[in-house]
């Protein structure tokens, strides 16, 4: 019986009616990390300052600059905000 229970998917921890794909990470350019870092530095911002301007977590921006967006679960809204604010292309069209 335990094997059967373990194999059964338990979705009780999911929020009813929530759409977990609302803030999906888009396909990023291969060098998105370098592009973002360069754009931020060219604009004269420290990481902490840019996070404040964008209203996002500094850890999310750091993950982007380190090429860890997927692993860190960075939302697409963070990418879009950085793109727009710094006028840099990070997303594959």
DRENDO-1510 file (C-alpha; in Angstrom, 1 decimal, always signed):
<recs>
REC; n; res; u; v; w
REC; 1; UNK; +0.0; +0.0; +0.0 .
REC; 2; UNK; +2.9; +2.4; +0.7 .
REC; 3; UNK; +4.3; +1.9; -2.7 .
REC; 4; UNK; +0.9; +2.8; -4.2 .
REC; 5; UNK; +0.6; +5.9; -2.1 .
REC; 6; UNK; +4.1; +7.1; -3.0 .
REC; 7; UNK; +3.4; +6.7; -6.7 .
REC; 8; UNK; +0.2; +8.6; -6.5 .
REC; 9; UNK; +0.6; +12.3; -7.2 .
REC; 10; UNK; -0.3; +14.5; -4.3 .
REC; 11; UNK; -1.4; +17.9; -5.4 .
REC; 12; UNK; -2.9; +19.0; -2.1 .
REC; 13; UNK; +0.0; +21.5; -1.6 .
REC; 14; UNK; -1.0; +23.4; -4.8 .
REC; 15; UNK; -3.1; +26.5; -4.4 .
REC; 16; UNK; -6.6; +25.9; -5.9 .
REC; 17; UNK; -7.2; +28.1; -8.9 .
REC; 18; UNK; -3.7; +29.5; -9.1 .
REC; 19; UNK; -2.0; +29.8; -12.4 .
REC; 20; UNK; +1.6; +28.9; -11.7 .
REC; 21; UNK; +2.7; +29.7; -15.3 .
REC; 22; UNK; +1.8; +33.3; -15.1 .
REC; 23; UNK; +5.4; +34.6; -14.8 .
REC; 24; UNK; +7.2; +32.1; -17.0 .
REC; 25; UNK; +10.8; +32.7; -17.8 .
REC; 26; UNK; +11.1; +33.4; -21.5 .
REC; 27; UNK; +13.8; +31.9; -23.7 .
REC; 28; UNK; +16.9; +33.9; -23.0 .
REC; 29; UNK; +19.8; +34.8; -25.3 .
REC; 30; UNK; +22.8; +32.7; -24.8 .
REC; 31; UNK; +24.8; +35.6; -23.4 .
REC; 32; UNK; +22.0; +37.2; -21.4 .
REC; 33; UNK; +24.1; +37.3; -18.3 .
REC; 34; UNK; +26.9; +39.3; -19.9 .
REC; 35; UNK; +24.4; +41.6; -21.7 .
REC; 36; UNK; +22.7; +42.4; -18.5 .
REC; 37; UNK; +25.8; +43.0; -16.5 .
REC; 38; UNK; +27.3; +45.3; -19.2 .
REC; 39; UNK; +24.0; +47.2; -19.6 .
REC; 40; UNK; +23.8; +47.8; -15.8 .
REC; 41; UNK; +27.4; +48.9; -15.5 .
REC; 42; UNK; +27.1; +51.2; -18.5 .
REC; 43; UNK; +24.0; +52.8; -16.9 .
REC; 44; UNK; +26.0; +53.4; -13.7 .
REC; 45; UNK; +24.0; +51.2; -11.4 .
REC; 46; UNK; +25.1; +48.9; -8.6 .
REC; 47; UNK; +23.1; +45.7; -8.4 .
REC; 48; UNK; +21.3; +46.8; -5.2 .
REC; 49; UNK; +20.4; +50.2; -6.8 .
REC; 50; UNK; +19.0; +48.6; -9.9 .
REC; 51; UNK; +16.9; +46.1; -7.9 .
REC; 52; UNK; +15.5; +49.1; -6.0 .
REC; 53; UNK; +14.6; +50.9; -9.2 .
REC; 54; UNK; +12.9; +47.8; -10.7 .
REC; 55; UNK; +11.2; +46.8; -7.4 .
REC; 56; UNK; +12.7; +43.3; -7.7 .
REC; 57; UNK; +14.8; +41.1; -5.4 .
REC; 58; UNK; +18.5; +41.7; -5.7 .
REC; 59; UNK; +19.0; +37.9; -5.6 .
REC; 60; UNK; +17.0; +37.6; -8.8 .
REC; 61; UNK; +19.2; +40.1; -10.6 .
REC; 62; UNK; +22.3; +38.5; -9.3 .
REC; 63; UNK; +21.0; +35.1; -10.6 .
REC; 64; UNK; +20.4; +36.7; -14.0 .
REC; 65; UNK; +23.9; +38.2; -14.1 .
REC; 66; UNK; +25.4; +34.8; -13.1 .
REC; 67; UNK; +23.5; +32.9; -15.7 .
REC; 68; UNK; +21.4; +31.1; -13.2 .
REC; 69; UNK; +17.9; +32.4; -14.1 .
REC; 70; UNK; +16.4; +29.0; -14.6 .
REC; 71; UNK; +17.9; +27.4; -11.5 .
REC; 72; UNK; +16.9; +30.3; -9.3 .
REC; 73; UNK; +13.4; +30.4; -10.6 .
REC; 74; UNK; +13.6; +34.0; -11.8 .
REC; 75; UNK; +10.3; +35.2; -13.2 .
REC; 76; UNK; +9.8; +36.6; -16.7 .
REC; 77; UNK; +8.6; +39.9; -15.2 .
REC; 78; UNK; +12.1; +40.5; -13.8 .
REC; 79; UNK; +13.7; +39.9; -17.1 .
REC; 80; UNK; +11.2; +42.2; -18.9 .
REC; 81; UNK; +11.6; +44.9; -16.3 .
REC; 82; UNK; +15.4; +44.9; -16.7 .
REC; 83; UNK; +15.2; +44.8; -20.5 .
REC; 84; UNK; +12.9; +47.8; -20.6 .
REC; 85; UNK; +14.7; +49.9; -17.9 .
REC; 86; UNK; +18.2; +49.3; -19.3 .
REC; 87; UNK; +17.1; +49.1; -23.0 .
REC; 88; UNK; +18.9; +45.8; -23.5 .
REC; 89; UNK; +17.8; +42.6; -25.4 .
REC; 90; UNK; +17.9; +39.5; -23.2 .
REC; 91; UNK; +15.1; +37.4; -24.7 .
REC; 92; UNK; +15.3; +35.4; -27.9 .
REC; 93; UNK; +12.6; +36.6; -30.3 .
</recs>
